[in-house]
Amino acid sequence: MDALSDIVRLGEQGFGHRPQWHGLRVAAMDYRFAFDHSRAHAWILHNIEEVGQFERFLPALFAREGGVSLKKPSVDRVQ
C-alpha cells in the first residue's frame, strides 16, 4: 500500500495523524494516551524491541525497492 501519514500532534497526552493514500487524505486519527506507569513502561519496551528489528529487514527492503545500499561506510580513524 502506498500510504503516507502526517503527524500533526505528538506529546505526552497523545498524538494525531492524517493518513493519505495517493495524495488524498483518507482519515483524521487522534489518540489520547491513557496509560498507567506499568502500561507506559510496557509500551516503551515494545517500541524499543520493534524498532530494534528494523536492521534485520530494512537494508534488504531498501535494496529491493530502490536499489539503495545501506551498508555502513568504512571510517578511517585519525590519530
HELIX and SHEET records of a PDB file:
HELIX    1   1 HIS A   37  GLY A   52  1                                  16    
HELIX    2   2 PHE A   54  GLY A   66  1                                  13    
SHEET    1   A 3 ALA A   3  GLY A  11  0                                        
SHEET    2   A 3 GLY A  14  TRP A  21 -1                                        
SHEET    3   A 3 LEU A  24  ARG A  25 -1                                        
SHEET    1   B 3 ALA A   3  GLY A  11  0                                        
SHEET    2   B 3 GLY A  14  TRP A  21 -1                                        
SHEET    3   B 3 MET A  29  ARG A  32 -1                                        
END                                                                             
